[in-house]
Amino acid sequence: MDSDTTVVIEAAATKRVTAKLDRLPPVYKRWWFWTAIGGVVAVSVAVSAAVLIPRATEVGDIEPGQIATQSVRF
């Protein structure tokens, strides 16, 4: 994809140089696009598993639904 050329012109002269540019491949054909998609999918699966897989409840000393708090007003 890199290209080099040498142009020699006289003082106060102009010269037109034409170069054919290669087209870049579309985003979905690049390695980093699919790496990013894979990372997003992996994180999504890990977070979903952490949230949705039921865990055993721990034994505590607060009755379910019985939490006393103080109201604070400003």
N, CA, C, O and CB atoms as a CASP TS submission, in Angstrom:
PFRMAT TS
TARGET T0000
AUTHOR 0000-0000-0000
METHOD Language model
MODEL 1
PARENT N/A
ATOM      1  N   MET     1       0.811  -1.181   0.000  1.00  0.00           N
ATOM      2  CA  MET     1       0.000   0.000   0.000  1.00  0.00           C
ATOM      3  C   MET     1       0.862   1.255   0.000  1.00  0.00           C
ATOM      4  O   MET     1       0.388   2.317  -0.403  1.00  0.00           O
ATOM      5  CB  MET     1      -0.927  -0.008   1.186  1.00  0.00           C
ATOM      6  N   ASP     2       2.123   1.163   0.443  1.00  0.00           N
ATOM      7  CA  ASP     2       2.998   2.315   0.412  1.00  0.00           C
ATOM      8  C   ASP     2       3.551   2.484  -0.989  1.00  0.00           C
ATOM      9  O   ASP     2       3.721   1.514  -1.728  1.00  0.00           O
ATOM     10  CB  ASP     2       4.132   2.173   1.436  1.00  0.00           C
ATOM     11  N   SER     3       3.828   3.720  -1.343  1.00  0.00           N
ATOM     12  CA  SER     3       4.356   3.997  -2.670  1.00  0.00           C
ATOM     13  C   SER     3       5.324   5.168  -2.574  1.00  0.00           C
ATOM     14  O   SER     3       5.097   6.099  -1.801  1.00  0.00           O
ATOM     15  CB  SER     3       3.212   4.299  -3.678  1.00  0.00           C
ATOM     16  N   ASP     4       6.396   5.130  -3.349  1.00  0.00           N
ATOM     17  CA  ASP     4       7.374   6.212  -3.399  1.00  0.00           C
ATOM     18  C   ASP     4       7.571   6.620  -4.847  1.00  0.00           C
ATOM     19  O   ASP     4       7.460   5.797  -5.756  1.00  0.00           O
ATOM     20  CB  ASP     4       8.724   5.786  -2.752  1.00  0.00           C
ATOM     21  N   THR     5       7.861   7.883  -5.051  1.00  0.00           N
ATOM     22  CA  THR     5       8.197   8.367  -6.387  1.00  0.00           C
ATOM     23  C   THR     5       9.148   9.549  -6.251  1.00  0.00           C
ATOM     24  O   THR     5       9.194  10.205  -5.210  1.00  0.00           O
ATOM     25  CB  THR     5       6.915   8.771  -7.184  1.00  0.00           C
ATOM     26  N   THR     6       9.892   9.808  -7.291  1.00  0.00           N
ATOM     27  CA  THR     6      10.800  10.945  -7.314  1.00  0.00           C
ATOM     28  C   THR     6      10.400  11.845  -8.474  1.00  0.00           C
ATOM     29  O   THR     6      10.169  11.373  -9.587  1.00  0.00           O
ATOM     30  CB  THR     6      12.289  10.485  -7.441  1.00  0.00           C
ATOM     31  N   VAL     7      10.320  13.131  -8.207  1.00  0.00           N
ATOM     32  CA  VAL     7       9.951  14.093  -9.242  1.00  0.00           C
ATOM     33  C   VAL     7      11.018  15.182  -9.265  1.00  0.00           C
ATOM     34  O   VAL     7      11.353  15.763  -8.233  1.00  0.00           O
ATOM     35  CB  VAL     7       8.520  14.699  -8.984  1.00  0.00           C
ATOM     36  N   VAL     8      11.543  15.448 -10.452  1.00  0.00           N
ATOM     37  CA  VAL     8      12.541  16.502 -10.619  1.00  0.00           C
ATOM     38  C   VAL     8      11.922  17.571 -11.521  1.00  0.00           C
ATOM     39  O   VAL     8      11.480  17.286 -12.634  1.00  0.00           O
ATOM     40  CB  VAL     8      13.893  15.937 -11.229  1.00  0.00           C
ATOM     41  N   ILE     9      11.901  18.809 -11.014  1.00  0.00           N
ATOM     42  CA  ILE     9      11.374  19.906 -11.831  1.00  0.00           C
ATOM     43  C   ILE     9      12.355  21.076 -11.791  1.00  0.00           C
ATOM     44  O   ILE     9      13.150  21.209 -10.861  1.00  0.00           O
ATOM     45  CB  ILE     9       9.962  20.351 -11.332  1.00  0.00           C
ATOM     46  N   GLU    10      12.281  21.902 -12.801  1.00  0.00           N
ATOM     47  CA  GLU    10      13.134  23.076 -12.863  1.00  0.00           C
ATOM     48  C   GLU    10      12.550  24.166 -11.972  1.00  0.00           C
ATOM     49  O   GLU    10      11.369  24.133 -11.626  1.00  0.00           O
ATOM     50  CB  GLU    10      13.284  23.576 -14.322  1.00  0.00           C
ATOM     51  N   ALA    11      13.388  25.130 -11.604  1.00  0.00           N
ATOM     52  CA  ALA    11      12.939  26.240 -10.775  1.00  0.00           C
ATOM     53  C   ALA    11      11.819  26.997 -11.483  1.00  0.00           C
ATOM     54  O   ALA    11      11.881  27.228 -12.690  1.00  0.00           O
ATOM     55  CB  ALA    11      14.114  27.187 -10.448  1.00  0.00           C
ATOM     56  N   ALA    12      10.803  27.377 -10.727  1.00  0.00           N
ATOM     57  CA  ALA    12       9.647  28.138 -11.205  1.00  0.00           C
ATOM     58  C   ALA    12       8.787  27.352 -12.188  1.00  0.00           C
ATOM     59  O   ALA    12       7.935  27.939 -12.855  1.00  0.00           O
ATOM     60  CB  ALA    12      10.110  29.419 -11.856  1.00  0.00           C
ATOM     61  N   ALA    13       8.983  26.074 -12.292  1.00  0.00           N
ATOM     62  CA  ALA    13       8.158  25.255 -13.175  1.00  0.00           C
ATOM     63  C   ALA    13       7.124  24.500 -12.331  1.00  0.00           C
ATOM     64  O   ALA    13       7.270  24.384 -11.115  1.00  0.00           O
ATOM     65  CB  ALA    13       9.040  24.260 -14.002  1.00  0.00           C
ATOM     66  N   THR    14       6.111  24.006 -12.970  1.00  0.00           N
ATOM     67  CA  THR    14       5.110  23.173 -12.289  1.00  0.00           C
ATOM     68  C   THR    14       5.023  21.836 -13.000  1.00  0.00           C
ATOM     69  O   THR    14       5.307  21.728 -14.193  1.00  0.00           O
ATOM     70  CB  THR    14       3.713  23.872 -12.256  1.00  0.00           C
ATOM     71  N   LYS    15       4.639  20.856 -12.272  1.00  0.00           N
ATOM     72  CA  LYS    15       4.490  19.518 -12.856  1.00  0.00           C
ATOM     73  C   LYS    15       3.338  18.825 -12.150  1.00  0.00           C
ATOM     74  O   LYS    15       3.215  18.897 -10.927  1.00  0.00           O
ATOM     75  CB  LYS    15       5.815  18.680 -12.732  1.00  0.00           C
ATOM     76  N   ARG    16       2.520  18.173 -12.904  1.00  0.00           N
ATOM     77  CA  ARG    16       1.387  17.437 -12.353  1.00  0.00           C
ATOM     78  C   ARG    16       1.804  15.982 -12.154  1.00  0.00           C
ATOM     79  O   ARG    16       2.322  15.337 -13.065  1.00  0.00           O
ATOM     80  CB  ARG    16       0.135  17.540 -13.287  1.00  0.00           C
ATOM     81  N   VAL    17       1.569  15.484 -10.947  1.00  0.00           N
ATOM     82  CA  VAL    17       1.874  14.098 -10.620  1.00  0.00           C
ATOM     83  C   VAL    17       0.560  13.413 -10.272  1.00  0.00           C
ATOM     84  O   VAL    17      -0.172  13.871  -9.395  1.00  0.00           O
ATOM     85  CB  VAL    17       2.908  13.993  -9.439  1.00  0.00           C
ATOM     86  N   THR    18       0.270  12.342 -10.946  1.00  0.00           N
ATOM     87  CA  THR    18      -0.956  11.593 -10.707  1.00  0.00           C
ATOM     88  C   THR    18      -0.603  10.263 -10.053  1.00  0.00           C
ATOM     89  O   THR    18       0.292   9.548 -10.503  1.00  0.00           O
ATOM     90  CB  THR    18      -1.743  11.369 -12.031  1.00  0.00           C
ATOM     91  N   ALA    19      -1.319   9.951  -8.989  1.00  0.00           N
ATOM     92  CA  ALA    19      -1.085   8.683  -8.289  1.00  0.00           C
ATOM     93  C   ALA    19      -2.416   7.964  -8.128  1.00  0.00           C
ATOM     94  O   ALA    19      -3.423   8.574  -7.769  1.00  0.00           O
ATOM     95  CB  ALA    19      -0.408   8.916  -6.898  1.00  0.00           C
ATOM     96  N   LYS    20      -2.413   6.677  -8.392  1.00  0.00           N
ATOM     97  CA  LYS    20      -3.616   5.877  -8.207  1.00  0.00           C
ATOM     98  C   LYS    20      -3.625   5.379  -6.758  1.00  0.00           C
ATOM     99  O   LYS    20      -2.686   4.727  -6.303  1.00  0.00           O
ATOM    100  CB  LYS    20      -3.673   4.678  -9.229  1.00  0.00           C
ATOM    101  N   LEU    21      -4.691   5.697  -6.059  1.00  0.00           N
ATOM    102  CA  LEU    21      -4.809   5.299  -4.655  1.00  0.00           C
ATOM    103  C   LEU    21      -5.566   3.982  -4.550  1.00  0.00           C
ATOM    104  O   LEU    21      -6.558   3.758  -5.243  1.00  0.00           O
ATOM    105  CB  LEU    21      -5.519   6.396  -3.830  1.00  0.00           C
ATOM    106  N   ASP    22      -5.077   3.120  -3.669  1.00  0.00           N
ATOM    107  CA  ASP    22      -5.771   1.854  -3.429  1.00  0.00           C
ATOM    108  C   ASP    22      -6.967   2.111  -2.522  1.00  0.00           C
ATOM    109  O   ASP    22      -6.905   2.941  -1.615  1.00  0.00           O
ATOM    110  CB  ASP    22      -4.813   0.796  -2.798  1.00  0.00           C
ATOM    111  N   ARG    23      -8.044   1.398  -2.776  1.00  0.00           N
ATOM    112  CA  ARG    23      -9.212   1.504  -1.900  1.00  0.00           C
ATOM    113  C   ARG    23      -8.966   0.690  -0.638  1.00  0.00           C
ATOM    114  O   ARG    23      -8.409  -0.407  -0.671  1.00  0.00           O
ATOM    115  CB  ARG    23     -10.501   1.019  -2.624  1.00  0.00           C
ATOM    116  N   LEU    24      -9.398   1.267   0.467  1.00  0.00           N
ATOM    117  CA  LEU    24      -9.295   0.543   1.727  1.00  0.00           C
ATOM    118  C   LEU    24     -10.433  -0.473   1.808  1.00  0.00           C
ATOM    119  O   LEU    24     -11.530  -0.219   1.311  1.00  0.00           O
ATOM    120  CB  LEU    24      -9.333   1.522   2.940  1.00  0.00           C
ATOM    121  N   PRO    25     -10.176  -1.613   2.429  1.00  0.00           N
ATOM    122  CA  PRO    25     -11.251  -2.597   2.566  1.00  0.00           C
ATOM    123  C   PRO    25     -12.330  -2.058   3.503  1.00  0.00           C
ATOM    124  O   PRO    25     -12.038  -1.216   4.353  1.00  0.00           O
ATOM    125  CB  PRO    25     -10.698  -3.949   3.094  1.00  0.00           C
ATOM    126  N   PRO    26     -13.571  -2.527   3.364  1.00  0.00           N
ATOM    127  CA  PRO    26     -14.636  -2.076   4.268  1.00  0.00           C
ATOM    128  C   PRO    26     -14.319  -2.437   5.714  1.00  0.00           C
ATOM    129  O   PRO    26     -13.520  -3.335   5.982  1.00  0.00           O
ATOM    130  CB  PRO    26     -15.982  -2.690   3.858  1.00  0.00           C
ATOM    131  N   VAL    27     -14.948  -1.734   6.632  1.00  0.00           N
ATOM    132  CA  VAL    27     -14.672  -1.912   8.058  1.00  0.00           C
ATOM    133  C   VAL    27     -14.888  -3.359   8.486  1.00  0.00           C
ATOM    134  O   VAL    27     -14.103  -3.893   9.269  1.00  0.00           O
ATOM    135  CB  VAL    27     -15.556  -0.982   8.892  1.00  0.00           C
ATOM    136  N   TYR    28     -15.939  -3.997   7.986  1.00  0.00           N
ATOM    137  CA  TYR    28     -16.244  -5.357   8.432  1.00  0.00           C
ATOM    138  C   TYR    28     -15.242  -6.401   7.934  1.00  0.00           C
ATOM    139  O   TYR    28     -15.334  -7.568   8.313  1.00  0.00           O
ATOM    140  CB  TYR    28     -17.625  -5.737   7.975  1.00  0.00           C
ATOM    141  N   LYS    29     -14.298  -6.004   7.099  1.00  0.00           N
ATOM    142  CA  LYS    29     -13.267  -6.944   6.639  1.00  0.00           C
ATOM    143  C   LYS    29     -11.937  -6.731   7.357  1.00  0.00           C
ATOM    144  O   LYS    29     -10.931  -7.333   6.983  1.00  0.00           O
ATOM    145  CB  LYS    29     -13.064  -6.806   5.132  1.00  0.00           C
ATOM    146  N   ARG    30     -11.924  -5.899   8.363  1.00  0.00           N
ATOM    147  CA  ARG    30     -10.692  -5.634   9.105  1.00  0.00           C
ATOM    148  C   ARG    30     -10.675  -6.462  10.392  1.00  0.00           C
ATOM    149  O   ARG    30     -11.722  -6.732  10.979  1.00  0.00           O
ATOM    150  CB  ARG    30     -10.558  -4.121   9.427  1.00  0.00           C
ATOM    151  N   TRP    31      -9.477  -6.859  10.822  1.00  0.00           N
ATOM    152  CA  TRP    31      -9.343  -7.752  11.972  1.00  0.00           C
ATOM    153  C   TRP    31      -9.828  -7.091  13.249  1.00  0.00           C
ATOM    154  O   TRP    31     -10.447  -7.756  14.080  1.00  0.00           O
ATOM    155  CB  TRP    31      -7.897  -8.193  12.136  1.00  0.00           C
ATOM    156  N   TRP    32      -9.569  -5.809  13.432  1.00  0.00           N
ATOM    157  CA  TRP    32      -9.913  -5.150  14.688  1.00  0.00           C
ATOM    158  C   TRP    32     -11.414  -5.013  14.868  1.00  0.00           C
ATOM    159  O   TRP    32     -11.889  -4.953  16.002  1.00  0.00           O
ATOM    160  CB  TRP    32      -9.267  -3.787  14.754  1.00  0.00           C
ATOM    161  N   PHE    33     -12.171  -4.962  13.785  1.00  0.00           N
ATOM    162  CA  PHE    33     -13.631  -4.876  13.893  1.00  0.00           C
ATOM    163  C   PHE    33     -14.175  -6.136  14.557  1.00  0.00           C
ATOM    164  O   PHE    33     -14.969  -6.059  15.494  1.00  0.00           O
ATOM    165  CB  PHE    33     -14.278  -4.677  12.497  1.00  0.00           C
ATOM    166  N   TRP    34     -13.741  -7.299  14.064  1.00  0.00           N
ATOM    167  CA  TRP    34     -14.241  -8.562  14.614  1.00  0.00           C
ATOM    168  C   TRP    34     -13.681  -8.835  16.008  1.00  0.00           C
ATOM    169  O   TRP    34     -14.331  -9.499  16.816  1.00  0.00           O
ATOM    170  CB  TRP    34     -13.889  -9.717  13.681  1.00  0.00           C
ATOM    171  N   THR    35     -12.480  -8.327  16.297  1.00  0.00           N
ATOM    172  CA  THR    35     -11.941  -8.448  17.648  1.00  0.00           C
ATOM    173  C   THR    35     -12.790  -7.644  18.628  1.00  0.00           C
ATOM    174  O   THR    35     -13.090  -8.115  19.725  1.00  0.00           O
ATOM    175  CB  THR    35     -10.473  -7.975  17.692  1.00  0.00           C
ATOM    176  N   ALA    36     -13.175  -6.439  18.236  1.00  0.00           N
ATOM    177  CA  ALA    36     -14.028  -5.612  19.091  1.00  0.00           C
ATOM    178  C   ALA    36     -15.400  -6.249  19.278  1.00  0.00           C
ATOM    179  O   ALA    36     -15.932  -6.254  20.388  1.00  0.00           O
ATOM    180  CB  ALA    36     -14.178  -4.207  18.498  1.00  0.00           C
ATOM    181  N   ILE    37     -15.972  -6.781  18.216  1.00  0.00           N
ATOM    182  CA  ILE    37     -17.279  -7.454  18.320  1.00  0.00           C
ATOM    183  C   ILE    37     -17.167  -8.652  19.261  1.00  0.00           C
ATOM    184  O   ILE    37     -18.039  -8.854  20.105  1.00  0.00           O
ATOM    185  CB  ILE    37     -17.785  -7.912  16.914  1.00  0.00           C
ATOM    186  N   GLY    38     -16.117  -9.440  19.128  1.00  0.00           N
ATOM    187  CA  GLY    38     -15.908 -10.589  20.013  1.00  0.00           C
ATOM    188  C   GLY    38     -15.767 -10.166  21.464  1.00  0.00           C
ATOM    189  O   GLY    38     -16.295 -10.832  22.355  1.00  0.00           O
ATOM    190  N   GLY    39     -15.064  -9.068  21.715  1.00  0.00           N
ATOM    191  CA  GLY    39     -14.918  -8.561  23.081  1.00  0.00           C
ATOM    192  C   GLY    39     -16.238  -8.122  23.668  1.00  0.00           C
ATOM    193  O   GLY    39     -16.527  -8.406  24.831  1.00  0.00           O
ATOM    194  N   VAL    40     -17.050  -7.431  22.876  1.00  0.00           N
ATOM    195  CA  VAL    40     -18.369  -6.992  23.350  1.00  0.00           C
ATOM    196  C   VAL    40     -19.249  -8.197  23.660  1.00  0.00           C
ATOM    197  O   VAL    40     -19.949  -8.207  24.673  1.00  0.00           O
ATOM    198  CB  VAL    40     -19.054  -6.086  22.301  1.00  0.00           C
ATOM    199  N   VAL    41     -19.222  -9.203  22.806  1.00  0.00           N
ATOM    200  CA  VAL    41     -20.026 -10.405  23.040  1.00  0.00           C
ATOM    201  C   VAL    41     -19.550 -11.132  24.295  1.00  0.00           C
ATOM    202  O   VAL    41     -20.370 -11.578  25.097  1.00  0.00           O
ATOM    203  CB  VAL    41     -19.960 -11.349  21.820  1.00  0.00           C
ATOM    204  N   ALA    42     -18.242 -11.255  24.472  1.00  0.00           N
ATOM    205  CA  ALA    42     -17.706 -11.948  25.646  1.00  0.00           C
ATOM    206  C   ALA    42     -18.088 -11.228  26.939  1.00  0.00           C
ATOM    207  O   ALA    42     -18.487 -11.868  27.912  1.00  0.00           O
ATOM    208  CB  ALA    42     -16.180 -12.067  25.543  1.00  0.00           C
ATOM    209  N   VAL    43     -17.968  -9.908  26.952  1.00  0.00           N
ATOM    210  CA  VAL    43     -18.340  -9.148  28.146  1.00  0.00           C
ATOM    211  C   VAL    43     -19.835  -9.250  28.393  1.00  0.00           C
ATOM    212  O   VAL    43     -20.263  -9.377  29.540  1.00  0.00           O
ATOM    213  CB  VAL    43     -17.923  -7.674  28.007  1.00  0.00           C
ATOM    214  N   SER    44     -20.637  -9.196  27.338  1.00  0.00           N
ATOM    215  CA  SER    44     -22.092  -9.314  27.491  1.00  0.00           C
ATOM    216  C   SER    44     -22.486 -10.661  28.081  1.00  0.00           C
ATOM    217  O   SER    44     -23.353 -10.727  28.952  1.00  0.00           O
ATOM    218  CB  SER    44     -22.785  -9.119  26.144  1.00  0.00           C
ATOM    219  N   VAL    45     -21.862 -11.720  27.619  1.00  0.00           N
ATOM    220  CA  VAL    45     -22.163 -13.057  28.150  1.00  0.00           C
ATOM    221  C   VAL    45     -21.747 -13.152  29.610  1.00  0.00           C
ATOM    222  O   VAL    45     -22.484 -13.708  30.424  1.00  0.00           O
ATOM    223  CB  VAL    45     -21.450 -14.148  27.322  1.00  0.00           C
ATOM    224  N   ALA    46     -20.584 -12.621  29.952  1.00  0.00           N
ATOM    225  CA  ALA    46     -20.111 -12.683  31.337  1.00  0.00           C
ATOM    226  C   ALA    46     -21.021 -11.895  32.272  1.00  0.00           C
ATOM    227  O   ALA    46     -21.359 -12.375  33.354  1.00  0.00           O
ATOM    228  CB  ALA    46     -18.680 -12.151  31.434  1.00  0.00           C
ATOM    229  N   VAL    47     -21.419 -10.695  31.867  1.00  0.00           N
ATOM    230  CA  VAL    47     -22.305  -9.881  32.702  1.00  0.00           C
ATOM    231  C   VAL    47     -23.674 -10.538  32.819  1.00  0.00           C
ATOM    232  O   VAL    47     -24.247 -10.577  33.908  1.00  0.00           O
ATOM    233  CB  VAL    47     -22.442  -8.458  32.126  1.00  0.00           C
ATOM    234  N   SER    48     -24.203 -11.047  31.728  1.00  0.00           N
ATOM    235  CA  SER    48     -25.505 -11.727  31.763  1.00  0.00           C
ATOM    236  C   SER    48     -25.460 -12.942  32.682  1.00  0.00           C
ATOM    237  O   SER    48     -26.386 -13.172  33.461  1.00  0.00           O
ATOM    238  CB  SER    48     -25.930 -12.154  30.346  1.00  0.00           C
ATOM    239  N   ALA    49     -24.398 -13.706  32.591  1.00  0.00           N
ATOM    240  CA  ALA    49     -24.265 -14.883  33.460  1.00  0.00           C
ATOM    241  C   ALA    49     -24.184 -14.468  34.924  1.00  0.00           C
ATOM    242  O   ALA    49     -24.795 -15.108  35.780  1.00  0.00           O
ATOM    243  CB  ALA    49     -23.020 -15.703  33.073  1.00  0.00           C
ATOM    244  N   ALA    50     -23.443 -13.413  35.220  1.00  0.00           N
ATOM    245  CA  ALA    50     -23.298 -12.965  36.605  1.00  0.00           C
ATOM    246  C   ALA    50     -24.627 -12.460  37.158  1.00  0.00           C
ATOM    247  O   ALA    50     -24.915 -12.632  38.342  1.00  0.00           O
ATOM    248  CB  ALA    50     -22.234 -11.863  36.702  1.00  0.00           C
ATOM    249  N   VAL    51     -25.426 -11.845  36.313  1.00  0.00           N
ATOM    250  CA  VAL    51     -26.696 -11.292  36.772  1.00  0.00           C
ATOM    251  C   VAL    51     -27.794 -12.348  36.820  1.00  0.00           C
ATOM    252  O   VAL    51     -28.597 -12.342  37.752  1.00  0.00           O
ATOM    253  CB  VAL    51     -27.122 -10.148  35.871  1.00  0.00           C
ATOM    254  N   LEU    52     -27.854 -13.241  35.861  1.00  0.00           N
ATOM    255  CA  LEU    52     -28.995 -14.146  35.724  1.00  0.00           C
ATOM    256  C   LEU    52     -28.852 -15.489  36.425  1.00  0.00           C
ATOM    257  O   LEU    52     -29.863 -16.121  36.729  1.00  0.00           O
ATOM    258  CB  LEU    52     -29.244 -14.389  34.299  1.00  0.00           C
ATOM    259  N   ILE    53     -27.647 -15.941  36.689  1.00  0.00           N
ATOM    260  CA  ILE    53     -27.486 -17.247  37.341  1.00  0.00           C
ATOM    261  C   ILE    53     -27.823 -17.085  38.827  1.00  0.00           C
ATOM    262  O   ILE    53     -27.199 -16.289  39.529  1.00  0.00           O
ATOM    263  CB  ILE    53     -26.021 -17.808  37.150  1.00  0.00           C
ATOM    264  N   PRO    54     -28.816 -17.848  39.296  1.00  0.00           N
ATOM    265  CA  PRO    54     -29.199 -17.716  40.707  1.00  0.00           C
ATOM    266  C   PRO    54     -28.092 -18.225  41.630  1.00  0.00           C
ATOM    267  O   PRO    54     -27.418 -19.212  41.336  1.00  0.00           O
ATOM    268  CB  PRO    54     -30.504 -18.481  40.981  1.00  0.00           C
ATOM    269  N   ARG    55     -27.928 -17.531  42.743  1.00  0.00           N
ATOM    270  CA  ARG    55     -26.928 -17.917  43.728  1.00  0.00           C
ATOM    271  C   ARG    55     -27.625 -18.272  45.033  1.00  0.00           C
ATOM    272  O   ARG    55     -28.741 -17.825  45.294  1.00  0.00           O
ATOM    273  CB  ARG    55     -25.895 -16.784  43.946  1.00  0.00           C
ATOM    274  N   ALA    56     -26.977 -19.056  45.822  1.00  0.00           N
ATOM    275  CA  ALA    56     -27.540 -19.419  47.122  1.00  0.00           C
ATOM    276  C   ALA    56     -27.591 -18.175  48.003  1.00  0.00           C
ATOM    277  O   ALA    56     -26.665 -17.364  48.003  1.00  0.00           O
ATOM    278  CB  ALA    56     -26.703 -20.548  47.802  1.00  0.00           C
ATOM    279  N   THR    57     -28.679 -18.035  48.751  1.00  0.00           N
ATOM    280  CA  THR    57     -28.791 -16.885  49.637  1.00  0.00           C
ATOM    281  C   THR    57     -28.000 -17.134  50.909  1.00  0.00           C
ATOM    282  O   THR    57     -27.896 -18.258  51.398  1.00  0.00           O
ATOM    283  CB  THR    57     -30.262 -16.590  49.966  1.00  0.00           C
ATOM    284  N   GLU    58     -27.454 -16.062  51.419  1.00  0.00           N
ATOM    285  CA  GLU    58     -26.713 -16.177  52.664  1.00  0.00           C
ATOM    286  C   GLU    58     -27.685 -16.017  53.835  1.00  0.00           C
ATOM    287  O   GLU    58     -28.718 -15.358  53.715  1.00  0.00           O
ATOM    288  CB  GLU    58     -25.571 -15.119  52.734  1.00  0.00           C
ATOM    289  N   VAL    59     -27.349 -16.606  54.923  1.00  0.00           N
ATOM    290  CA  VAL    59     -28.178 -16.496  56.115  1.00  0.00           C
ATOM    291  C   VAL    59     -27.804 -15.205  56.823  1.00  0.00           C
ATOM    292  O   VAL    59     -26.630 -14.951  57.091  1.00  0.00           O
ATOM    293  CB  VAL    59     -27.998 -17.734  57.057  1.00  0.00           C
ATOM    294  N   GLY    60     -28.811 -14.390  57.124  1.00  0.00           N
ATOM    295  CA  GLY    60     -28.561 -13.127  57.804  1.00  0.00           C
ATOM    296  C   GLY    60     -29.494 -12.981  58.994  1.00  0.00           C
ATOM    297  O   GLY    60     -30.308 -13.860  59.278  1.00  0.00           O
ATOM    298  N   ASP    61     -29.363 -11.866  59.676  1.00  0.00           N
ATOM    299  CA  ASP    61     -30.195 -11.669  60.852  1.00  0.00           C
ATOM    300  C   ASP    61     -31.313 -10.653  60.614  1.00  0.00           C
ATOM    301  O   ASP    61     -31.992 -10.267  61.565  1.00  0.00           O
ATOM    302  CB  ASP    61     -29.339 -11.223  62.013  1.00  0.00           C
ATOM    303  N   ILE    62     -31.524 -10.209  59.365  1.00  0.00           N
ATOM    304  CA  ILE    62     -32.613  -9.295  59.049  1.00  0.00           C
ATOM    305  C   ILE    62     -33.729 -10.102  58.387  1.00  0.00           C
ATOM    306  O   ILE    62     -33.498 -10.842  57.431  1.00  0.00           O
ATOM    307  CB  ILE    62     -32.128  -8.125  58.121  1.00  0.00           C
ATOM    308  N   GLU    63     -34.925  -9.944  58.908  1.00  0.00           N
ATOM    309  CA  GLU    63     -36.062 -10.642  58.320  1.00  0.00           C
ATOM    310  C   GLU    63     -36.334 -10.085  56.923  1.00  0.00           C
ATOM    311  O   GLU    63     -36.155  -8.889  56.695  1.00  0.00           O
ATOM    312  CB  GLU    63     -37.319 -10.507  59.222  1.00  0.00           C
ATOM    313  N   PRO    64     -36.754 -10.914  56.005  1.00  0.00           N
ATOM    314  CA  PRO    64     -37.047 -10.433  54.649  1.00  0.00           C
ATOM    315  C   PRO    64     -38.119  -9.348  54.676  1.00  0.00           C
ATOM    316  O   PRO    64     -39.176  -9.522  55.283  1.00  0.00           O
ATOM    317  CB  PRO    64     -37.499 -11.599  53.749  1.00  0.00           C
ATOM    318  N   GLY    65     -37.844  -8.246  54.025  1.00  0.00           N
ATOM    319  CA  GLY    65     -38.808  -7.153  53.942  1.00  0.00           C
ATOM    320  C   GLY    65     -38.916  -6.336  55.212  1.00  0.00           C
ATOM    321  O   GLY    65     -39.816  -5.502  55.310  1.00  0.00           O
ATOM    322  N   GLN    66     -38.057  -6.529  56.178  1.00  0.00           N
ATOM    323  CA  GLN    66     -38.138  -5.835  57.459  1.00  0.00           C
ATOM    324  C   GLN    66     -36.876  -5.021  57.707  1.00  0.00           C
ATOM    325  O   GLN    66     -36.056  -5.389  58.548  1.00  0.00           O
ATOM    326  CB  GLN    66     -38.359  -6.835  58.603  1.00  0.00           C
ATOM    327  N   ILE    67     -36.714  -3.922  56.984  1.00  0.00           N
ATOM    328  CA  ILE    67     -35.550  -3.080  57.182  1.00  0.00           C
ATOM    329  C   ILE    67     -36.026  -1.718  57.671  1.00  0.00           C
ATOM    330  O   ILE    67     -36.820  -1.064  56.995  1.00  0.00           O
ATOM    331  CB  ILE    67     -34.714  -2.951  55.874  1.00  0.00           C
ATOM    332  N   ALA    68     -35.559  -1.289  58.817  1.00  0.00           N
ATOM    333  CA  ALA    68     -35.924   0.006  59.373  1.00  0.00           C
ATOM    334  C   ALA    68     -34.873   1.026  58.982  1.00  0.00           C
ATOM    335  O   ALA    68     -33.673   0.775  59.101  1.00  0.00           O
ATOM    336  CB  ALA    68     -36.075  -0.067  60.910  1.00  0.00           C
ATOM    337  N   THR    69     -35.326   2.170  58.517  1.00  0.00           N
ATOM    338  CA  THR    69     -34.399   3.264  58.150  1.00  0.00           C
ATOM    339  C   THR    69     -34.906   4.572  58.727  1.00  0.00           C
ATOM    340  O   THR    69     -36.060   4.678  59.141  1.00  0.00           O
ATOM    341  CB  THR    69     -34.245   3.382  56.599  1.00  0.00           C
ATOM    342  N   GLN    70     -34.052   5.542  58.747  1.00  0.00           N
ATOM    343  CA  GLN    70     -34.440   6.889  59.167  1.00  0.00           C
ATOM    344  C   GLN    70     -34.607   7.752  57.936  1.00  0.00           C
ATOM    345  O   GLN    70     -33.824   7.653  56.992  1.00  0.00           O
ATOM    346  CB  GLN    70     -33.391   7.508  60.135  1.00  0.00           C
ATOM    347  N   SER    71     -35.616   8.591  57.939  1.00  0.00           N
ATOM    348  CA  SER    71     -35.831   9.507  56.829  1.00  0.00           C
ATOM    349  C   SER    71     -34.973  10.745  57.040  1.00  0.00           C
ATOM    350  O   SER    71     -34.855  11.255  58.154  1.00  0.00           O
ATOM    351  CB  SER    71     -37.329   9.888  56.697  1.00  0.00           C
ATOM    352  N   VAL    72     -34.386  11.209  55.972  1.00  0.00           N
ATOM    353  CA  VAL    72     -33.552  12.397  56.027  1.00  0.00           C
ATOM    354  C   VAL    72     -34.160  13.427  55.090  1.00  0.00           C
ATOM    355  O   VAL    72     -34.425  13.143  53.922  1.00  0.00           O
ATOM    356  CB  VAL    72     -32.067  12.079  55.643  1.00  0.00           C
ATOM    357  N   ARG    73     -34.381  14.642  55.623  1.00  0.00           N
ATOM    358  CA  ARG    73     -34.915  15.722  54.782  1.00  0.00           C
ATOM    359  C   ARG    73     -33.929  16.873  54.805  1.00  0.00           C
ATOM    360  O   ARG    73     -33.265  17.132  55.809  1.00  0.00           O
ATOM    361  CB  ARG    73     -36.330  16.188  55.271  1.00  0.00           C
ATOM    362  N   PHE    74     -33.854  17.541  53.701  1.00  0.00           N
ATOM    363  CA  PHE    74     -32.999  18.718  53.591  1.00  0.00           C
ATOM    364  C   PHE    74     -33.823  19.944  53.379  1.00  0.00           C
ATOM    365  O   PHE    74     -33.278  21.041  53.262  1.00  0.00           O
ATOM    366  CB  PHE    74     -32.001  18.566  52.468  1.00  0.00           C
TER
END
